[in-house]
């Protein structure tokens, strides 16, 4: 393989990497836990939090700790989805770089 060909492949890979990173950052991921849904984007920023109580019900003081736990579980679920998607899409670049060396 000559150096010019390697450089072309590297530029192509870099352009695709940038495109994939932008796509991931624009993607929304929803984590859920019982009555809670949390939406975050690929930058790990919380976009929305929804508490899905049955019609006419409310949260009492006693339920506050349980709701906090559900929010934490839902947020962690969403973060895991972002991380898994990033690994799936970006992991291929680590393998591709090994082939150039």
N, C-alpha and C positions, 0 to 999 in steps of 0.2 A: 504494500500500500504506500503510495507516495504522500508527501506532506500536504499537498494541495487538496487531495481527496479527503484526508483526515480533517483538515480545517473546514471543508465544506460540510462534512458530516457533523462536526461539532457545532457549526452555525445553525444547521437545520435542527439539531437536537435542542439547542438553546432556544430557538424560536418556538418549538413545540412545548418545551418546558414552561416558558413564559405564558403561552396560551392556556396550558393546563392549569397553571397557578391561578390565572385570572378566572377561569371557569369555576374552580373550587371555591374561590373567595365569593363568587356571586351565588353559589348554591346554598339553599336553606336546608337545614336538618332539624327534624322534630324528634325530641325525646319525650317519653311519656312515663307516667307512673300513676296508676289508679285514676285519680280525678284531675291530674295536672298534665298539661302539654306545654313544653318549652321549645321555642324555635330559636335556633342560632344560625349564624352564617358561617362560611368557611374561614372567617377571620376569628372565630370563637367569640363573636359578639352576640349577646342575647338580643333577639329581634322582638320576641313577644313571649308572654306568659299567659296561659289560659287556665282558669280554674273551672272545671266542668261540674258544678254542683247540680243535683237534680232540681227541677223547678220548685220554687218556694222554700228551699232549704238555705240555711246560712251557717256560717262558721262561728262557733262559740269559742270562748276563751280556752276551754279544755281541748279543743281541736287544733289549736294554734301549733303546737309542737309537731303533731302528725302532719299538718299541712307543710310546715317547714321541711320535714323529712321528705315528703313527696316531691317538693320543689327541688331539693338537692338530688334526689334519685333521677328525676326527669332531666335536669341539667347535665348530670354526669352521663346519662344515656345519650343525649344529643352530642356531647363532646366526643364520646367514643365513636359515634357514627362519622363525625368529621375526620377523626384520626384514621379510622379504617378506610375511608374513601381516599384520603390523602396518600396513605400507604399503597393502596391499590393503584392509584393513578401515577404517583410520583416514584414509586419503588422501581419502576422499569428504567428510570434514568440512571440509577445507581448501577444496574446491571449493564446498561449500554456503555457507561463510562469504562467499566472493567474491560470491555471488548476493544476499546481504543488503546489500551495500555499494553 
